Amino acid sequence: MRIINESFLKVISDKTSKFTKIHKSKFLTNGEFPIVDQGQEYIAGYTNNKEDINYLGEPVIIFGDHTRILKYVDFPFAIGADGVKVLHVNKDKLNPLFTYYYLRSLDIPSAGYSRHFKFIKNKKLNFPESVTDQKRIAQVLSNCESLIEKRKESIALLDELLKSTFLEMFGDLNSNPLNYKTSTINSLCINIVDCPHSTPKYIDKITDYPCIRTSEIKNGTIDWSSMKYTNEDVYVKRIERLRPEHNDIIFAREGTVGDAAIIPENLNISLGQRVMMLRVDCSKVLPVYLWASIRSDYIQHMIMRRTIGATVKRINISEVKKIKCIVPPLELQKKFVEIVKKVDSIKQGYQTHLRELENLYGSISQKAFKGELDLSEVLLRETKYFSDSPNETPEDFKREMDALLKEKNKKSKLDENYIDEPKPKENSSDSLLKGEINNSSPLHFKIALIEHFKYNQGTYQDFITDYVSRYKNRNVWLDHEQLKIEVFKLLEGSKPKLIQYFDDNDNTVKLKLTDEAFKA
């Protein structure tokens, strides 16, 4: 693979001036057209004003001049007002999706809230001379990233499972429908201690003495990726009030305020700044139960009501002690603990797999950008950009679909009531390189359509907009033709699951689910 060297500005141009900037105060929560800005969220908001929309006919890359965040966009959109750069690549030299991944691999130094485009526009870029090789690299990285996102979604679903199980077993903590007695967190604990009010002296290596800060308490667990460590002398000094033990609950009073985690076995942990610790009275509640109660929606709401601070939110230890929890029978708590153990076991497996995938992604991307990746077995698929014809009318859509369905029916009879789920494929580096991961299966689109219209009635374009924010995740390949086929399969038959109707209020044809869909 031949690698060439080009100046950034010779192959990438700044097209920001061609776009209308929309101030954040004018962002809509829902609307016809997405707004992309430099923030963390892929879609920042929406607008209904067509005059604000621009589309160069080709994908572009969004660069956050202040945030250094990169986004790949291949559909009509508007941009936020502050710090957005719209970058367009020379397609004779670069593939847009490859360029997006390549720019993400660059080390762009942080200059705070200063401008950062100056750091990349003067760079020399090294990339494969063959645009076809670039497409193959982009496809491999897209496949890998898609798997990573799926695994993250699986982990998030396990968290939701625990929340729903808690609600099912104990009821809503606010209304307390089962009339359990209630007690304050203070009365349910043997000891509650705050951290030492000093910053510990950290050591630039891993030791036997981790020091938990609020930044390490994330999503109900301890995040070890950013852990800081101390020596034995500092550890002994910081545990003078109370030595943290297995099953003690650590609670973030600032930063990730309200989040909590349980201390694992066999660790010499000390508390960093703005972290408090709860040691429960096991004759009243079990640690896992109190941990889950603290993380419940109702208790989190109560915590947020008690926070102070305009810039950095925090809660005082006295306010945490006052919060009331329901106290169900210990036997019921034990059943919940057993469920948590089983879910945690599955979650640990998922997290191990996630780390392996992230390591694989890093290894593949490094080799790819150095020209060391063997691409001989990568089968390229032709991608469809999000909108083939932005001005497509319902009549065009119907004509196009009639032709597609007619052609497809020549090959095989469509079964309106059954869609065969694709067999799972091995998530290995071989399958990634061969491009076997495909997010545009019939089942994927059928689920996406039903999930959307279960809660909404609207146009086909409404669905597309929702799909962008919920499924696309920057670079997931969308087979526009397959999506349209699935729409018509749901519309067809004697018992359709989707119907069209004319909305007199805005003179548009809209879609909604039928009773058959809900029965199914």
ABEGO torsion letter per residue (X at the ends): XBBBBBBAAAABBBAAAABBBBBAAABBABEABBBBBABABABAEBBABAAABBBAGBBBBBBBAAAGBBBBBABBBBBBABGBBBBBBBAAABBAAAAAAAAAABBBBBAEABBAAAAAAABBBBBBABAAAAAAAAAAAAAAAAAAAAAAAAAAAAAAAAAAAAAAAAEBAAAGAAGBBBBBAAAABABBBBBBBBBBBBBABBBABBBBBAAABBGGBBBAAABBBBBAAAAAAAAAABBBBBGBBBBBABGABGBBBBBBBGBBBBBBBGBBBBBBBAAABBAAAAAAAAABAAAAAAAAAABBEAABBBBBAAAAAABBBBBBBAAAAAAAAAAAAAAAAAAAAAAAAAAAAAAAAAAAAAAAAAGABBAAABBBBBBBBABABAABBAAAAAAAAAAAAAAAAAABBBBAABBBBBBBBBBBAAAAAAGABBAABAAAAAAAAAAAAAABBBBAAAAAAAAAAAAAGGABBBBAAAAAAAAAAAABEABBABBBBBBAAAGBBBBBBBAAAAAX
